[in-house]
Amino acid sequence: MRIKFIVSITFLCLFVGQFGCSVKKTTFNIVASSLSKESGSTVFTGDDDPELVGDALPFAIKLYESLLAGSPKNPPLLLTTGKALCMYAYAFIQMPAEQLGYNELTQKDEMLQRAKHLYLRGRDNILTAIDIRHKSFMANIGKGDMFAALHDMHVKDTSYLFWAGMSWMAAFTTDKADVKLSMDVPKAFALINKVMELKDSYGEGSAHDFFISYYGSMPEAMGGSEAKARYHFGKAIEYSRGLKLAPYISLATTVCVKKQDIAEFKSLLQTALRIDVNKSAVNRLVNILNQQKARWLLDHSDNFFLSAEGDSAK
């Protein structure tokens, strides 16, 4: 059904190109609105076949971008496009790249650079959408005045803020030597922090998922805090009703690795693997991908710990 819908839309877009600008613009906006609403369903996120989704997403992204060419100031479509770019970059480029071996460093670097490019492409789409919704947003971002940029945001902006911030932060994780991106981290942080201010439970605790990794991975001198990471872990589990693997993986790969606590590392990942991915349709795809990641982490725990028992933490 989804494929038939997309094919029909594609032919419709080609057909209306023969008519006047007014009709064409109206049709583009109707189509863009329809696709944006469909993106909120579980067509992609609820799928149980990551390979199928990985093959389909590039086509969907190019379709969204084709529609943007005819409706460039459509915030929902800009958000949909940005989210698709971010999801594809993480699940099908960055995650596989991070699992490559030491003898594949050149390929790994190339894949991470590609992921970085797609993250920033997605981020720019969503920042543009926010600027359309809130005049002077980008001007204030450029001046580094995050208070002015965010002061008039409301609950309906949470998805825009979250995905813009996540795309921005994800780009930094692919290239921490990029000075400009490292200087932009506080801006991305502010966007995601605003999401929690507006709606603490957004995305079943998705903002809390981010802060587990943020506080868990940062050195204390730069604001890192095990206590804060564990607090956000608790909130993420609460809001997701324990049906998302991400919080367990985030705590294991940050706090546990930093402390060299291999016992808790393994316990968290094994708990994650016991989660039934079919109990949360909206999270099914990401949970399946995270199951694969959890298994890989357990199989390669020696990459993260100096001793098989973690005794060398001392």
C-alpha positions in Angstrom: 0.0 0.0 0.0 2.8 2.4 0.9 4.7 1.7 -2.3 1.5 2.2 -4.4 0.9 5.5 -2.6 4.4 6.8 -3.3 4.3 5.7 -7.0 0.9 7.4 -7.5 2.2 10.6 -5.9 5.3 10.5 -8.1 3.2 10.3 -11.3 0.9 13.0 -10.0 3.8 15.3 -9.4 5.0 14.8 -13.0 1.5 15.2 -14.4 0.8 18.5 -12.7 4.1 19.9 -13.9 2.3 20.5 -17.3 -0.2 22.9 -15.7 0.0 26.4 -14.3 2.2 27.5 -11.4 -0.8 28.1 -9.1 -2.2 24.6 -9.6 1.2 23.1 -9.4 2.0 24.8 -6.1 -1.3 23.9 -4.6 -0.9 20.3 -5.6 2.6 20.1 -4.3 1.4 21.5 -0.9 -1.4 18.9 -0.7 0.9 16.0 -1.6 3.6 17.3 0.8 1.0 17.6 3.6 -0.2 14.0 2.9 3.4 12.6 3.0 4.2 14.5 6.1 1.2 13.1 8.0 2.1 9.6 6.8 5.6 10.0 8.1 4.1 10.0 11.6 2.8 6.5 11.2 4.8 3.3 11.8 5.4 2.5 8.1 9.1 2.8 8.7 9.6 2.8 12.4 7.3 -0.2 13.0 8.9 -2.4 10.3 10.6 -5.6 11.4 13.0 -5.8 8.4 15.9 -3.3 8.8 17.3 -4.2 5.4 14.0 -3.5 3.6 13.8 -0.1 5.3 17.4 0.7 4.6 16.7 0.0 0.9 13.5 2.1 0.9 14.7 5.2 2.8 16.9 6.7 0.0 14.0 6.6 -2.4 11.7 8.2 0.2 14.3 10.9 0.9 14.7 11.8 -2.8 10.9 11.9 -3.1 10.7 14.3 -0.2 13.4 16.5 -1.7 11.7 16.5 -5.0 8.5 17.8 -3.3 10.6 20.4 -1.4 11.7 21.8 -4.8 8.1 22.7 -5.4 7.2 23.6 -1.9 10.4 24.9 -0.2 8.6 26.6 2.7 6.6 23.7 4.0 7.8 23.1 7.6 6.2 19.6 8.1 7.9 18.4 4.8 11.2 20.0 5.8 10.9 18.1 9.2 10.0 14.9 7.5 13.0 15.1 5.2 15.4 16.1 8.0 14.2 13.2 10.1 14.6 10.7 7.3 18.1 11.9 6.6 19.0 11.6 10.3 17.6 8.2 10.7 19.2 6.8 7.6 22.6 8.3 8.5 22.5 6.8 12.0 21.0 3.4 11.4 22.5 2.5 8.0 25.8 4.4 7.9 27.1 5.5 11.3 26.1 2.4 13.2 27.6 -0.1 10.7 30.8 2.1 10.5 31.3 2.0 14.2 31.4 -1.8 14.1 34.2 -2.0 11.5 37.5 -3.5 12.6 40.9 -1.8 13.0 41.9 -3.0 9.5 39.0 -1.1 8.0 39.7 2.4 9.3 39.8 4.1 5.9 36.3 2.7 5.0 35.1 3.7 8.5 36.3 7.2 8.1 34.7 7.5 4.7 31.4 6.2 6.1 31.5 8.6 9.1 32.1 11.6 6.8 29.2 10.6 4.7 27.0 10.3 7.8 28.2 13.7 9.0 27.2 15.2 5.6 23.7 13.7 5.8 23.2 14.8 9.4 24.0 18.4 8.6 21.8 18.2 5.5 19.0 17.0 7.7 19.7 19.6 10.4 19.7 22.4 7.9 16.3 21.4 6.6 14.8 21.4 10.1 16.5 24.6 11.2 14.9 26.2 8.1 11.5 24.9 9.1 11.9 26.4 12.6 12.9 29.7 11.1 9.8 29.7 8.9 7.7 29.1 12.0 9.6 31.6 14.2 11.0 34.6 12.5 14.5 35.7 13.6 15.3 32.1 14.9 18.3 31.6 12.7 19.5 35.2 13.1 19.5 34.7 16.9 21.2 31.3 16.5 23.9 33.0 14.4 24.5 35.5 17.2 24.7 32.7 19.7 21.7 34.1 21.6 19.9 30.9 22.4 17.6 32.5 24.9 16.2 34.8 22.2 16.1 32.0 19.7 14.1 29.7 21.9 12.0 32.0 24.2 8.8 31.8 22.1 8.9 28.1 21.4 5.8 25.9 22.3 4.9 22.3 22.6 4.1 22.1 18.8 7.8 22.8 18.2 9.2 19.9 20.1 9.7 17.6 17.2 11.5 20.3 15.2 13.7 21.2 18.1 14.5 17.5 19.0 15.4 16.4 15.5 17.4 19.5 14.7 19.4 19.1 17.9 19.9 15.4 17.5 21.1 15.8 13.9 23.5 18.5 15.0 24.9 16.4 17.9 25.1 13.3 15.8 27.2 15.2 13.2 29.6 16.1 16.0 29.9 12.4 17.1 31.1 11.5 13.6 34.0 14.0 13.6 35.0 15.3 17.1 38.0 17.0 15.5 35.7 19.4 13.7 36.3 22.6 15.7 33.2 24.4 14.4 31.0 21.5 15.3 32.5 21.2 18.8 31.8 24.9 19.3 28.2 24.4 18.2 27.6 21.7 20.8 26.0 24.1 23.3 23.6 25.2 20.6 22.5 21.7 19.9 22.3 21.0 23.6 20.0 24.0 24.1 17.6 22.8 21.4 17.2 19.3 23.1 17.1 20.8 26.6 14.2 23.1 25.4 12.3 19.9 24.4 12.5 18.7 28.0 11.3 22.1 29.3 8.3 22.0 26.9 7.4 18.4 27.2 9.5 16.2 29.5 7.9 13.0 28.2 8.4 13.8 24.5 9.0 10.7 22.4 8.6 8.3 25.3 11.6 10.0 27.0 13.7 10.5 23.9 15.3 13.6 25.2 16.3 11.7 28.3 17.8 9.1 26.1 20.1 11.8 24.7 21.1 13.1 28.1 22.1 9.7 29.3 24.8 9.6 26.7 25.6 13.3 27.0 26.2 13.4 30.8 27.6 9.8 30.8 30.3 10.4 28.2 31.4 13.9 29.0 34.4 14.4 31.5 33.3 15.9 34.8 35.4 19.0 34.0 33.1 19.6 30.9 29.8 19.0 32.8 29.7 15.2 32.7 27.9 13.5 35.7 27.2 9.9 36.5 24.4 11.0 38.8 22.7 13.0 36.0 23.1 10.2 33.5 21.5 7.8 35.9 18.7 10.2 36.6 17.9 10.5 32.9 18.2 6.7 32.6 15.5 6.3 35.2 13.2 8.9 33.5 13.8 7.3 30.1 12.8 3.8 31.4 9.7 5.4 33.1 8.4 7.2 30.0 9.1 4.2 27.7 7.7 1.7 30.2 10.9 -0.2 29.8 10.1 -1.1 26.2 13.1 0.7 24.5 16.6 -0.7 24.4 18.3 2.7 23.8 18.5 3.7 27.5 20.2 0.5 28.5 22.8 0.7 25.7 23.5 4.4 26.4 24.2 3.8 30.1 26.3 0.7 29.3 28.5 2.4 26.7 29.1 5.6 28.6 29.0 5.3 32.4 29.9 1.6 32.6 32.8 1.9 30.1 34.1 5.0 31.9 34.0 3.2 35.2 35.3 0.0 33.7 32.4 -1.8 35.2 32.0 -4.8 32.9 29.5 -6.5 35.2 26.9 -3.8 34.9 27.8 -3.3 31.2 26.8 -6.9 30.5 23.8 -6.8 32.8 22.3 -3.8 31.1 22.9 -5.2 27.6 21.4 -8.6 28.6 18.4 -6.8 30.1 18.0 -4.9 26.8 18.1 -8.2 24.8 15.2 -9.6 26.9 12.9 -6.8 25.8 10.1 -7.9 23.4 10.5 -5.7 20.3 6.9 -6.4 19.3 5.4 -4.8 22.4 6.0 -1.3 21.0 5.1 -0.9 17.4 6.5 2.6 17.0 9.9 1.5 18.4 10.1 -1.9 16.6 12.6 -1.0 14.0 15.0 0.9 16.3 14.7 -1.8 18.9 15.7 -4.5 16.4 18.7 -2.4 15.3 19.6 -1.8 18.9 19.3 -5.6 19.6 21.9 -6.1 16.9 24.1 -3.4 18.5 23.7 -4.9 22.0 24.8 -8.3 20.7 27.8 -6.8 18.9 28.8 -4.9 22.1 28.6 -8.1 24.2 30.6 -10.0 21.6 33.3 -7.2 21.5 33.4 -6.2 25.1 37.2 -6.6 25.1 37.3 -3.5 22.9 36.0 -1.4 25.8 37.5 -3.0 28.9 41.1 -3.4 29.9 40.4 -6.7 31.7 37.8 -9.4 31.0 36.7 -9.0 34.6 37.1 -5.2 34.7 39.6 -5.5 37.6 42.0 -3.2 35.9 39.7 -0.2 36.5 41.8 0.4 39.6 
